[in-house]
């Protein structure tokens, strides 16, 4: 009976995902940014974990979670981590989280929530996608890699390699660092931290790594989140720990002035399980007034969802952004 119900749920999910692909953007009510999207095997739902936006100079202090069964209608599950209440080592600048679901040997699940606070990276753990999350009690990452000559320790991304089973954390602003995570998912394996990207005009922040049909996709944001030209680039690789030259990267998500859409960036990607249907979740300046705010638009952003398509060779087709 359980298997039958799971199969029915997957069929319903697929039907919802394919019935009408036109999105009703923005998908979250209010000011939010830097969205991390996850499909939960435990619940059969999608979740978005964004930065709480609308605070001058990005001074937010909490993280919300939103849930959905169809990637269109989203329910606010409330605050899942409050820096001032739940974190002893930071109380502001709550930015750009990411999350990983891990099935345990006993069949239960754990959720590892990596987040930025005061330009350090922490990790909190929960038994459910909506928490409650318990902070580790100290930052997981507090300093730049030795070879980095600038930038901040922000924007973590967690990825588990389906081939090796190893989990990696990527992070950085003006540099991209990588480190292998320990089996406990709350520590870094000694000697594995290094730079993948040194300072480059083609890279700024917001790394996101995913796997499809034998290829690893490295994607990130270029330019500044306060710039109308904020956009997403990507490259394909044969390894989760090595990247080809940035000069081979291509833009896949960019502004569309005719639609009044600007500063499309800081994204994440999700696959509908059992299909080759993919979505990209990202933020942009609030419409229609954001473009008139100047640099203040960089902390008045909204979250959007659009389809992500691939050509026959596996290249990502540039995203057609929707209003």
N, C-alpha and C positions, 0 to 999 in steps of 0.2 A: 504493500500500500504506500509506504514512504517513497519508494522509487517511482511509482506511478504519479504521485503528487508532485514530485520534483520534475518529472518529464512534462507534466501539464503546465507547471509554473514556467518552465523554459519556453514552451510553445507560446504561452500568453505573452511572455516578455519579448519574444521575437516578433510576435504580431504587433505589439505596441510600438516596437522600435522601427518597424518597416511600414506601418500603415500610412503615416504621414511624416515626412522628414522635415517639413517646414517648422522651424523653431519659433517660439514666442519669446524672443529676447527682449530684455534681460530675463533670465530664468529665476533669479533670486530677488526678492523684494528688499530694497534698501541698498546701502553702500557697502559693497564687499569687493575683494580683489584677491589675486594670487591663488586661484582655486585649485585644490588637490581633489581629484575624483577617484573613487574606488568602488569596485563591485565586490560585495560581500558574499562569499560562498555560504556563510552561516545563515544569513537572513534572506538571500535572494534579492537584495535591494542594492541600489546605487547610493553613494554618499558623496557630498561635496564638503570639504573642509577649507574655508577661505580665511583670508585676513579680514578682520572687521575694519571697514574703511570709514572715511568721513571725518577723521581726526587730523587736525593741522599737524603737519610734519610727521604723520604716521605714528601718533602717540597712543594707539589703541592698546588695551590691556587684557583682551579676552578672545577666545576662539569659539565660534559657533559650528554646529554640524547640521547639514540639511540632508534629508532622505527622499528617495523617489523610487517608484517601481517602473517608470517609463522614460526617464531622462527629460521629462517636460514639466510635470507638476512636482514641485518640491516643498517639503514640509520642514519648517525650522524646528529642530530638536532641542534648541536652546544652547546655552553656553556649556561647553564640555571641558574647558580649562580656563580658569581665571587666574592670571598671574598674581594678582594681589592677594588672593585667597589660597591658591594651590601651589604656588612656586615661591620658594624661600630666597632664591638668588637673583630674582628680577621682578620688576613690577610695571614695566612699560615696553613699548615697541614690540608688540606681539605680531609677528609677520610670518607669512609664507610657510605654512606647515606641509608635511607629507605624512603618509600613513602606510603601514603594511599589515596585512592579515596573515597570521601564522597558525596553522592547525597543529595542535599538540599531539603527542603520542597517545594520550587518553581520549582523543576525539573532540576535546574542547578547543576553543580558539582564544588567541591572544591578539591584541591590537597595539602596535607600537607607533606612537605619535611623536614625530620629530618636528620641532618648532623653533622659530627664531624668537629670542627675547634679548633686548639690549645688545644686539649684534653678537650674540653667542647662540649656540645651538644646544637645545635640551631634548630630552626624551621622556615621555610619560606612557604608562602602560594601562590597558583596560581589558576587561573580559568581553566587552560588547562594543560595536562600532560607535555607539553614542555615549560611551563612558559608563561610570565615572572614571576619569583618567588620573593616575597617581604619578606624580613627577618623581624622577630619579633622585632629586635632592641636590643636584649640582649639574653644571653644564657638561654635556658630552664633549663639546668642542668650544674652546674659548680663544684659540689663537690661530692665526693664519699659518699655512705651511711655510717652512723656512725660506723656500725659494720665491714665494710671493712677495712682490715689492709694493703692494697697495691693495686696496679693496677691503671688504668686510666679510666676516664669517656669518653669512646669511643664506637663505633659500636652500634648505636641504632637500634632497630627493633620494628616496630609497628604492632599490631595485633588487629583486632576487632572480638570479640567472636560472632559467628552467633547465639548462644543460648540466650545470655543475651543482646547483642547489645553494651556491654561495650568495650571500646578500652583501650589497655594497651601498655606501652612502656617498652621495655627490653633493657639493655645496660650493658657494663662493660668489662674490661680486667683484668683477674685474679679473678674476681667476676662477678656474674650475678645478676643484680638488676631488680626490677619490680616496676612500679607505674601505677595506673589507670590514664588515661587522662581525663581531663574535657570535657564537651560537646563541648567546643570551639576548642578542639584538640590542643590548644596552651598553656595549663596549666596542672599542675599535681594536682590531688585530694589530699588535705591535709591529712596526716596520712596514706597514702597507700604505701609509698616507703619503700622497705625492700629488703634484700638479699634473693635470691633463691638458689644461690650457693656461698659458701665461698671458699677460696683458695683450689684448687685441681689440681693434676697433670693430671686429666682427662678432665679438662676444661681450655681454655685460653681466647676465645673471639668469636665474630661473631655469636651471638645468632640469630636463626631464628625459629619462631613458626608458625605452620599452622594447619589446621583442616581438617580431612577427616573421613567420616562415623562414627561420634560419638567419635572420639579420637583426642586428642591434641598431636601434635608432637613437641617436643623440640629438636632442633638440634644446633650444634655449632662446632667451630674449636678447635682442640687440637694441642699443640706444638706451635712453633713460625713460622710466615710466611716466615722467612728466612731459615727455615729448610726443607730439602727434604721430611721429614716425616710429614709435616703439613697435617692434615686429618680432616674428619668430623665424629662426633659421634651423636647419637640421643637416646632419650627415648620416650616412649608413656605415656600419662597421661589421667586421666578422668577430668582434670581441667586445665584452662589456668593460674592458679595462684599457683599450687602446682606441685612438681616434685617427682618422685620416686628416689631412691638412684642412684647416678652416677655409682656405680659399676654394675648396670644392663644395662648400655648403651652399644651400639655396634657401631663399625666403619662401615660406609656405603660408604665412598669415600676416596680412598687412592692412593698413587703413583703406577705406573706401569713401572718399570725400563726397561722391555723388549720393551716398546713402547717409551722410553725416556721421560716419563711423571712423573713430581715430584711436590711436594708441592701443592697438590690439596685441596683447602680449601676456607674459607670465601664464603659461598654459599647463595643462596636464591632459592625458589621453586615456581612454578606457575602451575596452572591447566587450561587446555583448557575448557572453560565454556560449561556446558551441557554434559561433557564426564568424564571418569575416566582416562584421559590421563594427565600425569604430566611430567614436565621437571625440572631438577636441573641446575642452572647456577652458575658457580664457577670460581675461577682463579687458575692458576698454573704458575710455572716458564716458561719463554719463551722457546720455543723449536726451535732448538735443543741445543742452546748454554748456556741456563740458568744454567744448572747444573755445568758448568765450571766457573761460576762467583763467587762462594763462597757465602758469605752472601749478596753481592750486588744483587743477584738474587731476594732477598726479596723486591726490589723495581723495578724489571724488570719483570713484570707479564702480563699474557694475559688471556682474558675471554673466557670461553668455555660453551657449552650447551650439555647435554646428557639426555636421557630418565631416568625417575625415576619409578621403578616398585614396586608393593606391592604383598605379598603372600596372601593366602586365609584368614589368621588370621590378616591381616593388617600390618604385619611387613614390613619394607623397605628392599628390596632386594639390596645387595651391587651393586653399580653402576659399569657398564663396561665402563671405560673411553675410549674415542675415540680420535684419533690423530687430 
